[in-house]
């Protein structure tokens, strides 16, 4: 699954018989705000034993490695339950149990997702129910709880590529629900509810646990990889796919690596970061500058001077994200692209308070919200999950999967 942008059209691979397959899935859909692509790698899936949406398992059963299949309407319709009006509840705001968590009070916010246990005792919901619902609206004493899947009502396109075949099945006896792995607690959560902005920014959302100056935190160089090698390679491939050859690129919040090594013949790569030694060690940079965006969100560059701007594994540390995104828009040339990538790891004491409580796909929604507020157009989100962790990675014994990759990008109008 090296190229997440490859369009897996049906191939001419010769059908063979086998017991299990490694499958790379691509799910495409469109919301009112953006285009979305979700990629998921699932190894050792058994077409005969596991639960597949529609006829997808039967279709993959005879195909060899490299073959691809576009799921039928029957299969895509089986990915998530149909949208049902009676799954949208109107309740008093007091129905949300703010004291459900033992050690902290949880305040409800419009557009956010919560386990249904927060509504236990209403509409037949039982205590301990971990399925998610969304607060569609919260106005005064009135709460709208939407129990529909966030992908319900969207037209979906699902493609599956056989990455490898195994002549024997899994060692365990479990049955895998493939549709649930594709859609549970994930795709759809990044879009707005009926076009209404999600309430990401209330209750001190931009505060941080560690208020000390970033200059102190970044005073000493940290020449460490914040993501595993697989995730870094996928981010590099993503940048190469979206940044045109010969571009003038700004690497925002840069350090000793830039993940831009696959961009074709860039005119220049300018690094803006917090530690001069790390920036000096970055072989991709043409030039660099130390600049604290949390103190000065404006950018020290001329308007319309870059073709592309990237920000890698750092957006969660911005305490003035909208101001920074607006500054990025100003330094981009018309149709220039701003790409933000991140994973599920961070320095929690330096991340803004809004970041940590969110589900992964809600974090994409937060970043998408900033793009919208800052006036970008042609917005897109991307996720890549489930790839195997590199065997030589220091966490390989404890973590099965590579770090997930999440991305949001847009263009200057």
C-alpha positions in Angstrom: 0.0 0.0 0.0 2.9 2.3 -0.8 0.9 4.8 -3.0 -2.3 5.8 -1.3 -3.2 7.9 -4.3 -3.1 5.1 -6.8 -6.5 4.5 -8.3 -7.0 0.7 -7.8 -8.9 -0.1 -11.0 -9.5 -3.7 -11.8 -6.4 -5.5 -12.9 -5.8 -8.5 -15.1 -4.1 -10.5 -12.2 -4.8 -14.2 -12.6 -7.3 -15.6 -10.0 -5.8 -18.0 -7.5 -7.2 -19.9 -4.5 -6.1 -19.0 -1.0 -7.2 -18.9 2.6 -6.5 -15.3 3.6 -5.7 -12.0 1.9 -4.0 -8.7 2.9 -6.3 -5.9 1.6 -5.7 -2.2 1.1 -9.0 -0.3 1.2 -9.7 3.2 -0.2 -12.9 4.9 0.8 -13.8 8.1 -1.1 -16.6 10.5 -0.2 -17.5 14.2 -0.3 -19.0 16.4 2.3 -20.2 20.0 2.0 -16.8 21.2 3.2 -14.2 19.0 1.5 -13.2 15.9 -0.4 -12.2 12.9 1.7 -10.1 9.8 1.2 -9.6 7.1 3.9 -7.1 4.4 3.4 -6.9 1.3 5.6 -4.7 -1.8 5.4 -6.1 -5.0 6.9 -3.9 -8.1 6.8 -5.0 -11.7 7.1 -8.6 -11.2 6.2 -10.5 -14.4 5.3 -13.1 -14.1 2.5 -15.0 -17.1 3.7 -15.0 -16.6 7.4 -15.1 -12.9 8.0 -18.0 -10.5 7.7 -17.7 -8.4 4.5 -20.0 -5.6 3.3 -22.3 -6.9 0.6 -20.6 -9.2 -1.9 -17.1 -7.8 -1.4 -15.7 -10.9 0.3 -17.0 -13.2 -2.5 -15.5 -10.9 -5.1 -12.0 -10.9 -3.5 -12.0 -14.7 -2.9 -10.5 -15.7 -6.1 -8.2 -12.8 -6.9 -4.4 -12.9 -6.7 -2.0 -10.3 -5.3 -2.2 -7.0 -7.2 -5.8 -7.4 -8.2 -8.3 -4.6 -7.4 -12.0 -4.5 -7.1 -14.5 -1.6 -6.9 -17.2 -2.5 -4.4 -20.7 -2.7 -5.7 -23.5 -0.5 -4.6 -24.8 -3.3 -2.4 -21.4 -3.4 -0.6 -21.1 0.3 -0.1 -24.7 0.5 1.1 -23.8 -2.1 3.7 -20.9 -0.2 5.1 -23.0 1.9 7.4 -26.7 1.8 8.4 -29.0 4.1 6.5 -29.8 7.5 8.0 -33.0 7.4 10.0 -34.7 10.5 11.3 -35.9 8.7 14.5 -32.2 8.2 15.5 -32.0 12.0 16.1 -33.2 12.8 19.6 -34.3 16.1 21.1 -33.5 16.1 24.8 -33.1 18.6 27.6 -29.5 19.6 28.0 -29.5 18.1 31.5 -29.8 14.6 29.8 -26.0 14.8 29.2 -24.4 13.4 32.3 -21.5 15.8 32.9 -20.3 13.9 35.9 -20.0 10.5 34.2 -16.2 10.5 34.4 -14.9 10.0 37.9 -12.0 12.4 37.8 -13.2 15.2 35.6 -16.3 17.0 34.5 -17.2 16.7 30.8 -19.0 19.6 29.2 -21.0 18.9 26.0 -20.1 20.8 22.8 -22.1 21.1 19.6 -20.7 18.9 16.8 -18.6 16.8 19.1 -18.8 13.0 19.6 -19.3 11.2 22.9 -20.0 7.6 24.1 -23.8 7.1 24.4 -23.3 6.3 28.1 -23.4 10.1 28.6 -27.1 9.8 27.8 -27.9 6.7 29.8 -31.5 6.5 30.9 -32.8 8.2 27.8 -34.2 6.6 24.7 -33.3 3.2 26.0 -29.6 3.9 26.3 -27.9 1.8 29.0 -25.0 2.7 31.3 -21.7 1.6 29.8 -22.8 2.0 26.2 -19.6 2.9 24.3 -21.1 3.5 20.9 -20.8 7.1 19.8 -23.4 9.7 19.2 -23.0 13.3 18.1 -24.4 16.4 19.7 -25.8 18.1 16.6 -27.0 21.2 18.4 -26.8 22.6 21.9 -28.8 25.7 22.5 -29.7 26.8 26.0 -31.6 23.9 27.7 -32.1 22.1 24.4 -29.8 19.3 23.1 -30.0 17.4 19.8 -28.4 14.0 19.9 -27.7 12.3 16.5 -27.2 8.5 16.8 -26.8 8.1 13.0 -23.4 7.1 11.7 -21.5 10.2 10.5 -21.2 8.7 7.1 -24.9 8.0 6.8 -26.4 9.9 3.9 -23.1 10.3 2.0 -22.4 8.6 -1.3 -19.4 6.3 -0.8 -17.0 4.8 -3.2 -15.0 1.8 -1.8 -12.2 0.1 -3.6 -10.2 -2.9 -2.4 -6.8 -4.1 -3.6 -5.3 -7.5 -2.7 -1.8 -6.8 -1.4 -0.9 -10.4 -0.7 -2.4 -13.9 -0.4 -1.8 -16.5 2.2 -2.4 -20.2 1.7 -3.5 -20.6 5.3 -5.8 -18.6 7.5 -5.3 -16.9 10.8 -4.3 -18.9 13.9 -7.2 -17.6 16.0 -10.9 -18.4 15.7 -12.2 -14.8 15.6 -14.5 -13.5 12.9 -13.6 -10.0 11.7 -16.3 -7.4 10.9 -14.6 -5.7 8.0 -17.2 -2.9 7.6 -16.9 -2.0 11.2 -13.1 -1.8 11.0 -13.5 0.5 8.0 -15.9 2.9 9.6 -16.1 2.7 13.4 -15.0 5.8 15.3 -13.4 7.2 12.2 -14.5 8.3 8.7 -17.2 11.0 8.8 -16.3 12.4 12.1 -14.2 15.2 10.5 -17.2 16.9 8.7 -19.6 19.3 10.2 -23.1 18.4 11.3 -25.6 19.7 8.7 -23.2 22.4 7.8 -22.9 23.9 11.3 -19.4 24.7 12.7 -18.3 22.4 15.4 -17.7 24.0 18.8 -14.0 23.3 19.1 -12.9 26.6 20.6 -14.8 27.1 23.9 -13.7 26.6 27.5 -10.0 27.6 27.1 -9.4 25.4 24.1 -6.2 27.3 23.1 -4.6 27.0 26.6 -1.9 24.5 27.4 -0.8 22.5 30.4 2.7 23.9 30.2 2.5 27.7 29.8 6.3 28.2 29.8 7.8 29.9 26.8 8.3 27.8 23.8 11.8 29.2 23.5 12.7 27.4 26.7 11.1 24.1 25.7 12.9 24.1 22.3 16.2 25.6 23.6 18.0 22.3 23.3 17.9 20.4 20.0 15.8 17.2 19.8 17.2 15.1 17.0 14.6 12.4 17.3 12.0 11.1 15.0 8.5 11.9 16.1 6.9 9.3 13.7 8.0 5.9 12.6 9.7 5.3 9.3 6.6 4.0 7.6 4.6 7.1 8.5 7.4 9.4 7.5 7.7 7.7 4.1 3.9 8.1 3.5 4.0 11.8 4.4 6.9 12.3 2.0 4.8 10.5 -0.7 1.8 12.7 0.1 3.8 15.9 -0.2 5.4 14.7 -3.5 1.9 13.9 -4.9 0.5 17.4 -4.1 3.5 19.7 -4.6 4.4 20.5 -8.2 8.0 20.2 -9.5 10.1 23.3 -9.2 8.0 24.7 -6.3 9.2 27.2 -3.8 8.3 25.6 -0.5 8.0 26.8 3.1 8.5 24.2 5.8 6.6 25.6 8.7 7.6 24.6 12.3 10.5 22.8 10.7 13.3 20.9 12.5 16.2 18.6 11.5 14.1 16.8 8.9 11.5 18.0 6.4 9.8 15.0 4.7 10.2 16.8 1.4 12.9 14.5 -0.1 10.5 13.2 -2.8 9.3 16.6 -4.0 10.7 16.9 -7.5 13.4 19.6 -8.0 12.1 22.3 -5.7 13.3 25.8 -6.4 13.9 26.3 -2.7 12.9 24.9 0.6 12.8 27.5 3.4 12.6 26.3 7.0 11.0 28.2 9.8 11.4 26.6 13.2 12.3 27.0 16.9 15.9 25.6 17.2 18.8 26.9 15.1 20.9 23.8 15.5 18.1 21.5 14.3 17.5 23.7 11.3 21.2 23.8 10.5 21.2 20.0 10.4 18.4 19.8 7.9 19.9 18.8 4.5 16.7 19.8 2.6 16.7 23.4 3.6 18.0 26.1 1.3 17.8 28.6 4.2 16.2 28.8 7.6 14.9 31.2 10.3 14.1 30.9 14.0 10.6 32.3 14.6 8.1 31.7 17.3 4.6 31.5 15.7 2.9 31.5 19.1 4.4 34.9 19.9 4.3 36.3 16.3 1.8 34.5 14.1 2.7 36.7 11.1 5.2 35.3 8.7 8.4 37.2 7.8 8.0 36.7 4.0 6.6 38.7 1.2 3.1 38.1 0.0 2.6 35.5 -2.7 6.2 34.2 -2.4 5.6 30.4 -2.0 4.0 27.7 -4.1 3.5 25.4 -1.2 3.6 25.4 2.6 3.8 22.3 4.7 3.4 21.8 8.5 4.3 18.3 9.8 3.3 16.9 13.2 3.1 20.3 14.8 -0.2 22.0 14.2 -1.5 20.9 17.6 1.0 23.3 19.3 -0.3 26.5 17.7 -2.0 28.7 20.2 -3.2 31.1 17.5 -3.9 28.7 14.6 -6.3 30.9 12.7 -3.9 33.8 12.6 -1.1 31.5 11.5 -3.3 29.9 8.7 -4.3 33.4 7.5 -0.6 34.4 7.4 0.1 31.2 5.4 -2.6 32.1 2.9 -1.0 35.6 2.4 2.5 34.2 1.6 1.1 31.6 -0.9 0.7 32.4 -4.5 -2.8 32.0 -6.0 -3.7 28.3 -6.2 -0.7 27.5 -3.8 -1.3 24.6 -1.5 -1.0 24.4 2.3 -0.6 20.9 3.6 -0.9 19.9 7.3 -0.1 16.4 8.4 -0.1 14.8 11.9 -0.5 11.5 13.7 -1.8 10.4 17.1 1.4 11.3 19.0 2.4 14.7 20.5 4.0 16.4 23.5 0.8 16.6 25.5 1.8 19.4 27.8 2.5 21.6 24.8 -0.6 20.7 22.7 -3.6 23.0 23.0 -6.3 21.9 25.4 -8.7 21.2 22.6 -6.5 18.6 21.0 -6.2 15.8 23.5 -9.9 15.1 24.2 -10.7 14.7 20.5 -10.9 11.4 18.6 -8.4 11.2 15.7 -10.9 12.0 13.0 -12.3 14.9 15.1 -8.8 16.3 15.0 -9.0 16.4 11.3 -12.2 18.2 11.7 -10.6 20.8 13.9 -7.8 21.4 11.4 -10.4 21.5 8.6 -12.3 24.1 10.6 -9.2 26.4 10.8 -8.7 26.1 7.0 -12.3 27.1 6.5 -12.0 30.0 8.9 -8.8 31.2 7.2 -10.4 31.3 3.8 -8.8 28.4 2.0 -10.7 26.6 -0.9 -10.6 23.2 -2.6 -10.2 21.5 0.8 -9.4 17.8 1.3 -8.7 15.4 4.1 -6.8 12.1 4.0 -6.2 9.3 6.4 -3.9 6.2 6.3 -4.1 3.6 9.0 -3.2 0.0 9.6 0.2 -0.4 7.9 2.6 -2.7 9.7 5.2 -1.2 11.9 8.8 -1.4 10.6 10.4 -4.5 12.2 13.5 -2.5 13.2 11.4 0.2 14.9 12.1 0.5 18.7 8.4 0.1 19.4 7.9 -2.8 17.1 7.5 -5.3 19.9 4.7 -3.4 21.6 2.9 -1.7 18.7 1.6 -3.7 15.7 0.8 -0.9 13.4 2.7 2.0 12.0 1.7 5.5 13.2 -1.4 6.6 11.4 -1.2 9.5 9.0 -3.8 12.3 8.9 -3.7 15.2 6.5 -5.7 18.2 5.6 -4.9 20.6 2.8 -6.4 23.5 0.9 -5.4 26.1 -1.7 -5.3 29.9 -1.7 -8.1 31.2 -3.9 
